[in-house]
Amino acid sequence: MSLNVLFAAYGALPNGDQRDAQGTIVTRALQRLIDNKGEVVTINDNNFNDPAVGFTKHFAAIVARNGVLHSFACQEGQTIDFNVAGGTNQE
C-alpha cells in the first residue's frame, strides 16, 4: 500500500486563542514513522516532540493512500491506522 503524507501538524491552542497557538509541522516526521515503523502510529510527544508543554495537543494530517486523499485528526495519546481510517473528500 502506498502512503504519502502531504501535510501533518501537531500542537495546541493554549487558552483557546489561535493567537497563542503552539505547534509544529510534522509532515516529514510522520512520513518517516510510516516508512520505518508501519502504518499504525501513536500520536504523542515521543513521536513528534512537545510543541506546547503542559497542554493537551491535537493532530491533523492529509495522507494520500493509493492516490486517494484521506484526512485524519485526533487528540494526543490516540493511535491512527493510516491503512484503514480517514475521511475522504471525494465528489
The first five atom37 places (N, CA, C, CB, O) and aatype in JSON, in Angstrom:
{
  "aatype": [12, 15, 10, 2, 19, 10, 13, 0, 0, 18, 7, 0, 10, 14, 2, 7, 3, 5, 1, 3, 0, 5, 7, 16, 9, 19, 16, 1, 0, 10, 5, 1, 10, 9, 3, 2, 11, 7, 6, 19, 19, 16, 9, 2, 3, 2, 2, 13, 2, 3, 14, 0, 19, 7, 13, 16, 11, 8, 13, 0, 0, 9, 19, 0, 1, 2, 7, 19, 10, 8, 15, 13, 0, 4, 5, 6, 7, 5, 16, 9, 3, 13, 2, 19, 0, 7, 7, 16, 2, 5, 6],
  "atom_mask": [
    [1, 1, 1, 1, 1],
    [1, 1, 1, 1, 1],
    [1, 1, 1, 1, 1],
    [1, 1, 1, 1, 1],
    [1, 1, 1, 1, 1],
    [1, 1, 1, 1, 1],
    [1, 1, 1, 1, 1],
    [1, 1, 1, 1, 1],
    [1, 1, 1, 1, 1],
    [1, 1, 1, 1, 1],
    [1, 1, 1, 0, 1],
    [1, 1, 1, 1, 1],
    [1, 1, 1, 1, 1],
    [1, 1, 1, 1, 1],
    [1, 1, 1, 1, 1],
    [1, 1, 1, 0, 1],
    [1, 1, 1, 1, 1],
    [1, 1, 1, 1, 1],
    [1, 1, 1, 1, 1],
    [1, 1, 1, 1, 1],
    [1, 1, 1, 1, 1],
    [1, 1, 1, 1, 1],
    [1, 1, 1, 0, 1],
    [1, 1, 1, 1, 1],
    [1, 1, 1, 1, 1],
    [1, 1, 1, 1, 1],
    [1, 1, 1, 1, 1],
    [1, 1, 1, 1, 1],
    [1, 1, 1, 1, 1],
    [1, 1, 1, 1, 1],
    [1, 1, 1, 1, 1],
    [1, 1, 1, 1, 1],
    [1, 1, 1, 1, 1],
    [1, 1, 1, 1, 1],
    [1, 1, 1, 1, 1],
    [1, 1, 1, 1, 1],
    [1, 1, 1, 1, 1],
    [1, 1, 1, 0, 1],
    [1, 1, 1, 1, 1],
    [1, 1, 1, 1, 1],
    [1, 1, 1, 1, 1],
    [1, 1, 1, 1, 1],
    [1, 1, 1, 1, 1],
    [1, 1, 1, 1, 1],
    [1, 1, 1, 1, 1],
    [1, 1, 1, 1, 1],
    [1, 1, 1, 1, 1],
    [1, 1, 1, 1, 1],
    [1, 1, 1, 1, 1],
    [1, 1, 1, 1, 1],
    [1, 1, 1, 1, 1],
    [1, 1, 1, 1, 1],
    [1, 1, 1, 1, 1],
    [1, 1, 1, 0, 1],
    [1, 1, 1, 1, 1],
    [1, 1, 1, 1, 1],
    [1, 1, 1, 1, 1],
    [1, 1, 1, 1, 1],
    [1, 1, 1, 1, 1],
    [1, 1, 1, 1, 1],
    [1, 1, 1, 1, 1],
    [1, 1, 1, 1, 1],
    [1, 1, 1, 1, 1],
    [1, 1, 1, 1, 1],
    [1, 1, 1, 1, 1],
    [1, 1, 1, 1, 1],
    [1, 1, 1, 0, 1],
    [1, 1, 1, 1, 1],
    [1, 1, 1, 1, 1],
    [1, 1, 1, 1, 1],
    [1, 1, 1, 1, 1],
    [1, 1, 1, 1, 1],
    [1, 1, 1, 1, 1],
    [1, 1, 1, 1, 1],
    [1, 1, 1, 1, 1],
    [1, 1, 1, 1, 1],
    [1, 1, 1, 0, 1],
    [1, 1, 1, 1, 1],
    [1, 1, 1, 1, 1],
    [1, 1, 1, 1, 1],
    [1, 1, 1, 1, 1],
    [1, 1, 1, 1, 1],
    [1, 1, 1, 1, 1],
    [1, 1, 1, 1, 1],
    [1, 1, 1, 1, 1],
    [1, 1, 1, 0, 1],
    [1, 1, 1, 0, 1],
    [1, 1, 1, 1, 1],
    [1, 1, 1, 1, 1],
    [1, 1, 1, 1, 1],
    [1, 1, 1, 1, 1]
  ],
  "atom_positions": [
    [[0.84, -1.17, 0.0], [0.0, 0.0, 0.0], [0.9, 1.24, 0.0], [-0.96, -0.01, 1.22], [1.9, 1.3, 0.71]],
    [[0.53, 2.19, -0.79], [1.31, 3.41, -0.9], [0.7, 4.53, -0.05], [1.41, 3.85, -2.36], [-0.45, 4.92, -0.26]],
    [[1.48, 5.03, 0.9], [1.04, 6.14, 1.75], [2.01, 7.31, 1.58], [0.96, 5.71, 3.25], [3.22, 7.16, 1.77]],
    [[1.47, 8.46, 1.21], [2.27, 9.66, 1.01], [1.69, 10.77, 1.88], [2.32, 10.07, -0.49], [0.57, 11.23, 1.63]],
    [[2.44, 11.21, 2.88], [1.98, 12.26, 3.78], [2.15, 13.61, 3.08], [2.76, 12.23, 5.14], [3.27, 14.01, 2.74]],
    [[1.03, 14.3, 2.87], [1.07, 15.6, 2.21], [1.21, 16.73, 3.22], [-0.17, 15.8, 1.37], [1.85, 17.75, 2.94]],
    [[0.6, 16.56, 4.4], [0.68, 17.57, 5.44], [0.3, 16.95, 6.78], [-0.25, 18.78, 5.11], [-0.61, 16.13, 6.85]],
    [[1.01, 17.35, 7.83], [0.67, 16.93, 9.19], [1.11, 18.01, 10.17], [1.33, 15.56, 9.54], [2.18, 18.6, 10.01]],
    [[0.27, 18.25, 11.19], [0.58, 19.25, 12.21], [0.2, 18.71, 13.57], [-0.15, 20.59, 11.93], [-0.71, 17.9, 13.7]],
    [[0.92, 19.18, 14.61], [0.73, 18.71, 15.98], [0.92, 19.91, 16.89], [1.72, 17.54, 16.35], [1.96, 20.57, 16.85]],
    [[-0.08, 20.19, 17.73], [0.07, 21.33, 18.63], [-1.18, 21.59, 19.45], [0.0, 0.0, 0.0], [-2.08, 20.76, 19.54]],
    [[-1.2, 22.79, 20.06], [-2.28, 23.16, 20.97], [-2.62, 24.64, 20.81], [-1.89, 22.84, 22.43], [-1.83, 25.43, 20.29]],
    [[-3.81, 24.98, 21.28], [-4.24, 26.37, 21.36], [-4.42, 26.72, 22.84], [-5.57, 26.6, 20.55], [-5.53, 26.67, 23.36]],
    [[-3.34, 27.07, 23.51], [-3.46, 27.44, 24.92], [-4.48, 28.56, 25.08], [-2.09, 27.88, 25.48], [-4.52, 29.51, 24.3]],
    [[-5.31, 28.43, 26.09], [-6.35, 29.41, 26.38], [-7.41, 29.5, 25.28], [-5.73, 30.76, 26.6], [-8.23, 30.42, 25.29]],
    [[-7.4, 28.56, 24.33], [-8.39, 28.54, 23.26], [-8.25, 29.68, 22.27], [0.0, 0.0, 0.0], [-9.19, 29.95, 21.52]],
    [[-7.13, 30.34, 22.24], [-6.93, 31.51, 21.39], [-5.91, 31.19, 20.3], [-6.46, 32.72, 22.22], [-4.77, 30.83, 20.6]],
    [[-6.31, 31.31, 19.05], [-5.42, 30.97, 17.94], [-4.17, 31.83, 17.91], [-6.15, 31.1, 16.63], [-3.15, 31.43, 17.34]],
    [[-4.22, 33.02, 18.5], [-3.03, 33.87, 18.55], [-1.95, 33.3, 19.47], [-3.4, 35.28, 19.01], [-0.79, 33.69, 19.39]],
    [[-2.35, 32.37, 20.34], [-1.41, 31.72, 21.25], [-1.0, 30.33, 20.77], [-2.02, 31.62, 22.64], [-0.42, 29.56, 21.53]],
    [[-1.29, 30.01, 19.52], [-1.03, 28.66, 19.0], [0.42, 28.26, 19.21], [-1.38, 28.59, 17.52], [1.35, 29.02, 18.97]],
    [[0.58, 27.03, 19.67], [1.91, 26.44, 19.84], [1.89, 25.09, 19.14], [2.3, 26.29, 21.37], [1.23, 24.16, 19.6]],
    [[2.59, 24.98, 18.05], [2.58, 23.73, 17.31], [3.71, 23.66, 16.32], [0.0, 0.0, 0.0], [4.55, 24.56, 16.22]],
    [[3.71, 22.57, 15.6], [4.78, 22.36, 14.63], [4.25, 21.52, 13.46], [6.0, 21.67, 15.29], [3.33, 20.72, 13.62]],
    [[4.84, 21.73, 12.31], [4.54, 20.91, 11.14], [5.35, 19.63, 11.29], [4.87, 21.66, 9.79], [6.56, 19.68, 11.47]],
    [[4.68, 18.49, 11.21], [5.34, 17.2, 11.43], [5.21, 16.27, 10.22], [4.75, 16.51, 12.67], [5.23, 15.04, 10.36]],
    [[5.09, 16.86, 9.05], [4.89, 16.08, 7.82], [6.01, 15.07, 7.61], [4.8, 17.01, 6.61], [5.74, 13.88, 7.41]],
    [[7.24, 15.52, 7.66], [8.38, 14.61, 7.42], [8.5, 13.56, 8.52], [9.68, 15.41, 7.33], [8.79, 12.4, 8.25]],
    [[8.26, 13.98, 9.77], [8.35, 13.03, 10.89], [7.31, 11.92, 10.73], [8.14, 13.75, 12.24], [7.62, 10.75, 10.96]],
    [[6.09, 12.28, 10.34], [5.05, 11.27, 10.14], [5.41, 10.34, 8.99], [3.69, 11.93, 9.87], [5.24, 9.12, 9.11]],
    [[5.91, 10.87, 7.89], [6.29, 10.02, 6.76], [7.38, 9.04, 7.18], [6.77, 10.87, 5.57], [7.33, 7.87, 6.81]],
    [[8.38, 9.51, 7.95], [9.45, 8.63, 8.42], [8.9, 7.53, 9.32], [10.51, 9.43, 9.18], [9.31, 6.37, 9.2]],
    [[7.97, 7.88, 10.23], [7.38, 6.87, 11.1], [6.66, 5.8, 10.29], [6.4, 7.52, 12.09], [6.82, 4.61, 10.55]],
    [[5.87, 6.22, 9.33], [5.13, 5.28, 8.48], [6.1, 4.41, 7.69], [4.17, 6.03, 7.53], [5.93, 3.19, 7.61]],
    [[7.1, 5.02, 7.1], [8.07, 4.27, 6.27], [8.89, 3.29, 7.09], [9.01, 5.24, 5.56], [9.18, 2.19, 6.62]],
    [[9.26, 3.67, 8.31], [10.18, 2.86, 9.11], [9.51, 1.93, 10.12], [11.12, 3.75, 9.82], [10.05, 0.88, 10.45]],
    [[8.34, 2.32, 10.62], [7.71, 1.54, 11.69], [6.35, 0.98, 11.34], [7.58, 2.38, 12.91], [5.81, 0.17, 12.09]],
    [[5.78, 1.39, 10.21], [4.49, 0.87, 9.81], [3.4, 1.93, 9.85], [0.0, 0.0, 0.0], [3.63, 3.07, 10.25]],
    [[2.23, 1.53, 9.41], [1.13, 2.45, 9.18], [0.32, 2.79, 10.43], [0.23, 1.9, 8.16], [-0.52, 3.69, 10.38]],
    [[0.55, 2.1, 11.54], [-0.16, 2.38, 12.78], [0.75, 3.26, 13.64], [-0.57, 1.06, 13.53], [1.83, 2.83, 14.05]],
    [[0.29, 4.49, 13.92], [1.13, 5.47, 14.61], [0.39, 6.02, 15.82], [1.53, 6.61, 13.65], [-0.77, 6.42, 15.72]],
    [[1.07, 6.03, 16.97], [0.53, 6.68, 18.15], [0.95, 8.14, 18.11], [1.03, 5.99, 19.46], [2.12, 8.47, 17.91]],
    [[-0.02, 9.01, 18.29], [0.23, 10.44, 18.23], [0.59, 10.92, 19.63], [-1.02, 11.21, 17.67], [-0.27, 11.03, 20.5]],
    [[1.88, 11.2, 19.83], [2.33, 11.61, 21.16], [3.64, 12.39, 21.07], [2.52, 10.39, 22.08], [4.23, 12.53, 20.0]],
    [[4.06, 12.9, 22.23], [5.28, 13.7, 22.29], [6.52, 12.88, 21.96], [5.43, 14.32, 23.66], [7.51, 13.44, 21.47]],
    [[6.51, 11.58, 22.21], [7.65, 10.73, 21.87], [7.91, 10.72, 20.37], [7.42, 9.3, 22.38], [9.06, 10.7, 19.94]],
    [[6.83, 10.73, 19.58], [6.98, 10.69, 18.13], [7.14, 12.06, 17.5], [5.8, 10.0, 17.53], [7.75, 12.19, 16.44]],
    [[6.59, 13.11, 18.13], [6.57, 14.43, 17.5], [7.11, 15.55, 18.38], [5.17, 14.76, 17.09], [6.88, 16.73, 18.08]],
    [[7.81, 15.2, 19.46], [8.31, 16.2, 20.42], [7.12, 16.9, 21.08], [9.25, 17.23, 19.72], [5.97, 16.52, 20.84]],
    [[7.36, 17.91, 21.87], [6.29, 18.58, 22.61], [6.3, 20.08, 22.31], [6.44, 18.34, 24.13], [7.04, 20.83, 22.95]],
    [[5.49, 20.5, 21.35], [5.49, 21.91, 20.97], [4.73, 22.82, 21.94], [4.9, 22.06, 19.6], [4.83, 24.04, 21.84]],
    [[3.99, 22.23, 22.88], [3.17, 23.02, 23.81], [3.18, 22.33, 25.18], [1.7, 23.18, 23.28], [2.22, 21.66, 25.55]],
    [[4.27, 22.51, 25.9], [4.45, 21.85, 27.19], [3.32, 22.23, 28.14], [5.83, 22.21, 27.79], [3.01, 23.41, 28.34]],
    [[2.72, 21.19, 28.74], [1.67, 21.42, 29.72], [0.27, 21.51, 29.14], [0.0, 0.0, 0.0], [-0.7, 21.68, 29.89]],
    [[0.13, 21.42, 27.82], [-1.18, 21.5, 27.18], [-1.44, 20.22, 26.39], [-1.27, 22.74, 26.26], [-0.52, 19.61, 25.86]],
    [[-2.71, 19.82, 26.32], [-3.1, 18.68, 25.5], [-3.01, 19.08, 24.04], [-4.53, 18.2, 25.86], [-3.59, 20.09, 23.62]],
    [[-2.29, 18.28, 23.27], [-2.11, 18.56, 21.86], [-3.16, 17.86, 21.0], [-0.71, 18.16, 21.43], [-3.79, 16.89, 21.42]],
    [[-3.31, 18.38, 19.77], [-4.16, 17.77, 18.75], [-3.33, 17.58, 17.49], [-5.43, 18.65, 18.47], [-2.3, 18.23, 17.31]],
    [[-3.8, 16.69, 16.62], [-3.06, 16.29, 15.43], [-4.0, 16.33, 14.25], [-2.44, 14.87, 15.61], [-5.18, 15.99, 14.37]],
    [[-3.48, 16.73, 13.1], [-4.25, 16.68, 11.85], [-3.29, 16.33, 10.72], [-4.98, 18.04, 11.57], [-2.14, 16.75, 10.72]],
    [[-3.79, 15.56, 9.76], [-2.95, 15.18, 8.62], [-3.8, 14.93, 7.39], [-2.12, 13.92, 8.95], [-4.97, 14.57, 7.47]],
    [[-3.16, 15.14, 6.25], [-3.73, 14.75, 4.96], [-2.74, 13.78, 4.35], [-3.99, 16.0, 4.01], [-1.57, 14.1, 4.15]],
    [[-3.23, 12.57, 4.05], [-2.38, 11.49, 3.55], [-3.01, 10.92, 2.29], [-2.17, 10.38, 4.63], [-4.21, 10.64, 2.26]],
    [[-2.21, 10.75, 1.25], [-2.68, 10.08, 0.04], [-2.44, 8.58, 0.21], [-1.94, 10.63, -1.24], [-1.3, 8.13, 0.4]],
    [[-3.52, 7.82, 0.14], [-3.44, 6.36, 0.22], [-3.84, 5.81, -1.14], [-4.35, 5.77, 1.37], [-4.99, 5.91, -1.54]],
    [[-2.86, 5.24, -1.84], [-3.08, 4.74, -3.2], [-3.68, 5.82, -4.09], [-3.98, 3.52, -3.18], [-4.55, 5.54, -4.91]],
    [[-3.2, 7.05, -3.91], [-3.64, 8.16, -4.74], [-4.9, 8.87, -4.3], [0.0, 0.0, 0.0], [-5.27, 9.88, -4.89]],
    [[-5.59, 8.36, -3.28], [-6.82, 8.97, -2.77], [-6.51, 9.73, -1.49], [-7.93, 7.9, -2.53], [-5.9, 9.17, -0.58]],
    [[-6.93, 11.0, -1.42], [-6.65, 11.81, -0.24], [-7.55, 11.41, 0.92], [-6.83, 13.29, -0.56], [-8.76, 11.21, 0.77]],
    [[-6.94, 11.3, 2.1], [-7.66, 10.99, 3.33], [-7.25, 12.0, 4.4], [-7.37, 9.52, 3.81], [-6.08, 12.37, 4.49]],
    [[-8.22, 12.45, 5.18], [-7.92, 13.37, 6.27], [-8.0, 12.64, 7.61], [-8.88, 14.58, 6.25], [-8.82, 11.73, 7.78]],
    [[-7.15, 13.03, 8.54], [-7.07, 12.39, 9.84], [-6.97, 13.47, 10.91], [-5.85, 11.42, 9.92], [-6.36, 14.52, 10.69]],
    [[-7.57, 13.21, 12.06], [-7.45, 14.12, 13.2], [-7.66, 13.33, 14.47], [-8.47, 15.29, 13.1], [-8.45, 12.38, 14.51]],
    [[-6.94, 13.71, 15.52], [-7.11, 13.07, 16.81], [-6.45, 13.9, 17.89], [-6.54, 11.64, 16.8], [-5.82, 14.92, 17.63]],
    [[-6.62, 13.44, 19.1], [-6.0, 14.08, 20.25], [-4.74, 13.32, 20.64], [-6.98, 14.14, 21.45], [-4.6, 12.14, 20.34]],
    [[-3.84, 14.0, 21.28], [-2.61, 13.4, 21.8], [-2.92, 12.11, 22.56], [-1.87, 14.39, 22.7], [-3.87, 12.06, 23.35]],
    [[-2.12, 11.09, 22.33], [-2.29, 9.81, 23.02], [-3.12, 8.8, 22.25], [0.0, 0.0, 0.0], [-3.15, 7.63, 22.62]],
    [[-3.79, 9.22, 21.18], [-4.58, 8.29, 20.38], [-3.71, 7.68, 19.29], [-5.81, 9.0, 19.76], [-2.64, 8.2, 18.97]],
    [[-4.18, 6.57, 18.73], [-3.45, 5.85, 17.69], [-4.27, 5.85, 16.41], [-3.14, 4.41, 18.13], [-5.48, 5.67, 16.44]],
    [[-3.59, 6.07, 15.29], [-4.24, 6.06, 13.98], [-3.65, 4.94, 13.13], [-4.08, 7.43, 13.27], [-2.43, 4.78, 13.07]],
    [[-4.52, 4.18, 12.48], [-4.1, 3.21, 11.47], [-4.34, 3.87, 10.11], [-4.9, 1.83, 11.61], [-5.48, 3.93, 9.64]],
    [[-3.3, 4.34, 9.5], [-3.41, 5.08, 8.25], [-3.82, 4.18, 7.08], [-2.11, 5.76, 7.93], [-4.12, 4.69, 6.0]],
    [[-3.84, 2.86, 7.26], [-4.29, 1.94, 6.22], [-5.81, 1.88, 6.09], [-3.76, 0.57, 6.48], [-6.33, 1.64, 5.0]],
    [[-6.51, 2.08, 7.2], [-7.96, 1.83, 7.16], [-8.8, 3.02, 7.59], [-8.29, 0.67, 8.02], [-10.0, 3.06, 7.3]],
    [[-8.23, 3.97, 8.26], [-9.01, 5.08, 8.78], [-8.93, 6.27, 7.83], [-8.5, 5.48, 10.18], [-8.27, 6.23, 6.8]],
    [[-9.63, 7.32, 8.21], [-9.54, 8.58, 7.49], [-10.74, 8.9, 6.65], [0.0, 0.0, 0.0], [-11.3, 8.03, 5.97]],
    [[-11.13, 10.14, 6.71], [-12.22, 10.61, 5.86], [-11.69, 10.93, 4.48], [0.0, 0.0, 0.0], [-10.5, 11.19, 4.3]],
    [[-12.57, 10.92, 3.49], [-12.17, 11.26, 2.13], [-12.95, 12.47, 1.67], [-12.4, 10.07, 1.16], [-14.04, 12.76, 2.17]],
    [[-12.39, 13.17, 0.72], [-13.03, 14.35, 0.14], [-13.33, 14.06, -1.32], [-12.13, 15.62, 0.28], [-12.82, 14.75, -2.21]],
    [[-14.14, 13.06, -1.56], [-14.48, 12.69, -2.93], [-15.78, 13.36, -3.31], [-14.59, 11.16, -3.09], [-16.71, 13.44, -2.51]],
    [[-15.85, 13.84, -4.56], [-17.07, 14.5, -5.04], [-17.83, 13.55, -5.92], [-16.76, 15.79, -5.8], [-18.9, 13.9, -6.43]]
  ]
}
